[in-house]
């Protein structure tokens, strides 16, 4: 089980540094499937599998998004002027998002994950400008829009355990960012959500989820360590490609990966 998670953690690291996914679109379906296969759907672990997958994914993001942010910062690809104003509001939104996920059954969270994936894919395919970069420079958001959008991003990302990429990358593309800048921005924007969301999943579910000594609330600590170790390896190997992928190829590959995750979540 943990060797498998290590391998998929490496894949999560690749998608984190190149696409800003934060690992969630890899970690959530994989860990959900592994828990069901290992413990069975009718066991306590099986019934909590989706909550554990989302919470553990959120915790893994602290490491993966933090390391990817450092790599992108060294490469000079992070548009900090657009990133900094969103950080606080994303952290605020993450707390009610994580609390809402714990209040619903795992089945509802799974279908919310699937629906959001589908909407994001359609938006990227149908909205002009996502697959082709034509703007010169990033248009900033207004102050009120920054706060509102940040709270929504934090809430949805923590609810689904996927980081902010699925919202921040399309947002940055609509504001005129290249895929390199958009995916670079997604990593630091995932950090406040990951920290606030992980604390919420751990503290509010501390007594509600008696899943064993290696769990902090719904966070599976052993799985988290295996995934984080793999993520480090994937980020280290892939960092050399930062800024070197053609923009249109980068954007289309982003959508293809989202489609692959959607198929996996529908199949499990």
N, C-alpha and C positions, 0 to 999 in steps of 0.2 A: 504493500500500500504506500509506504513512505518513499520507496524508490520511484514509484510511478508519480507521486506528487513532486518529487525532486525534478523529474524530467519535464513535467508540465509547468513547474515553477520556472524553469529555464525558458520555456516558450512564452510564459507570462512576462519575463524580463525583456524578451525580444519585442513583444507588442507594446510594452511600457515605454521603452526608449524610442522606438520608431513611430508609434501611433498614439502614444499618450493614454493607452487604455487603463493604466494602473493595475493591470493584471486581472481585473474583475471578470471580463468577458471570457477569460480562460479558466480562472480559478473557480468561479461559481458553478458552471455546469460540470466541470471535472470533479470537484469535491462532492457535489450533490450526488453524482452518479456513483462515486467510490463509496460513499457512506451507505447508499441504498444497497449496493452490491455486497458490502461487507457485513452489514447488520440486519438487512431486511427491512422492507417498508413498514412492517407492523411493530417493529421494536421501538423503544424510546428514542434511540439514536436516529432511526429511520424517519419517525414522525417529526423529529426536529431537524432533519437533514437540510432543508432549504434555509432555515434560520442560521444553522451552523455554517453553511457554505457562505452566506452573505456576510455574516459577522467576521468569519475568519478571513475572507477576501478583503474586507475593510481594514483589518489589522495588518495584513501582508502589504497593503498599499503604503503604509507608513514607511516601510523600508524601501520598496521598489520605487515609489514616486520620489522619495527623498534622494536616492542615489541617481535616478534618471535626471532629476532637476540639477544636481551637481554636474553631471556630464554635459547637459545642454548649456548650463551657465558657462562652463569652461569653453564650450564651443561658440559662445556668443549668440545663441539662437533664441534665447528667452526674451519676449517683448515685455520687459518688466513694467513699463509705463501702463500697459493694459492689464497686467496681472495683479499688481499690488492693490488697486482699489477693490477688487473682488474678494480678496482673501478673508476678511473679517465676516462679511455677510454669508459666505459659503460655510464657514464654521458655525455660524448661528443656525443656518438652515439644516445642518447635519443632525442636530440633536432631535428635533421633532421628526425628522425623516427616519432615523433609527428607531425611535419610540413607536412610530406608526407601524414599522415592519414587524416589531415584536407583538403588537396588538392584533395582527392578522395571522391567519393560518399560513403555513408554508405553501399551500396550493395557490393562495391568492398572490403571494409574493412572486411565485414562479410565473404565473400568468401576467402579472404586471411587468415582469422582466421581459417576457416574450412580446407583449404588446408594444412596449417602449422600443424594443429592437426593431420591430416592424415599421413603426412610425419613423424612426430615425433613418432607416434604409430608404424608405419612400421619399423622405424629405431630401436626402442626398442625391437621389436619382432624378427627382422632378424639379427641385428648386434650381433655377439658373445660377451658375457660378461655383457650384461645389467642386465639380470635376475639372474645371478649367479656371486657372487663376489669371484674372485680367486687371485687377486693381493695382495701383502703385501706392503702397502705404496702408496702414491700418487706421480706420476711422474710430475714434474713441466713443465710448458710451457716455450719456449724461449721468449726473450723480444719482438721481432717483432711479433711473433704469439700472444702474450698476448695483444698487442695494437690492432692488426687487429681483433682478435676474440672479444675483449671487445666492440669495436665500432659496430660490427655487432650485438652482443647480445643487446646492448642498443637500436639500431635503430629498430630491429624487435620487441623487448619487448614493447617499447613505441608505435610503430605503432599499435600493437594488444591489448595493455593495459593488458598484462598478466604477467608481471614480467619476471624474467629471468629463472625461473625454467625449462621451456620447452627446454631451450638450455643449461643451466648450469648443470642441473642434468645429462643428457646424456654425456656432456663433462667431468664432474668429474668422472663418471663411467668409461669412456674410459681411463681416466688417473689413474685408480686403486682405486678410493675412494669407501668406503662403502656407502650404501644408507643413513645412518645417517649423515655421513660427507657431502655427496653430497647435501642432502636437507637442512642441516644446512648452507652450503655455499650459497645456492640460496637466502636466506633471506637478508643478508647484500649486496649481489650483486644486489638485486632488489631496494635497497634504492636510490642509485644515479640516476638510471633510473626513479624512481618514483618522485623524487624531480625535476629533470630537465624536465621530461615529463609533469608533472602537471603545472609547470610554463609556459611551451610552450603552452599547451592547454588553459590555462587561459588568457595569454597575447595576443597571436596571434589571438584568436577568441573572444576577448572582445567585439568588435563592430560588428563582423560578425555573431554573434549568439544571437540576442535579445530574449532570452528565458524566461526572468522574473527576478525579484529581487533576487531570491535565486539561481542564476547561476553566476559562475565566468567563463566567456567564455562558454565552453561546460561542465564544471563541475557542476553537480547538488549538491549543498551544503547540502540540507536537506537529500537527499538520501545518501550522503557521511557520514553524521553524524550517520544516522541509521545503515548503514553498518559497520562503525567503532566501534560503541557500541557493535554490535553483534559479531564482530571480536574479541574484547577484551574478551568477555565471552567465545568464543570458544577456544581461545589461553590459557586462564586461566585454563579451564577444562582439556585440552588435554596435557598440558606441562608435566604432570607426566609420559607420555608414551615416552618421548624423549629417544632414545637409547635402547628401550626395545622391539622393533618389530624385529623379525627375518629378516635378510637381503633379502632373496629370497621372502618372503611374502611382505615385504616393496616394492620391485621393481615391483612385479606383480600387487600389489594394485595400484601403481602409474599409470601403463598402463591401468588398468581397469577404473580408474577415468577419464583418458583422453578419453577413448572410450565413457564413459557416457556423457561427455561434447560434444563430436562430434555428438552424436545422438541428443542431445538437440538443438544444433545449426542448424542441418539439418532440424529439425522439425519445428522451428519457422519461 
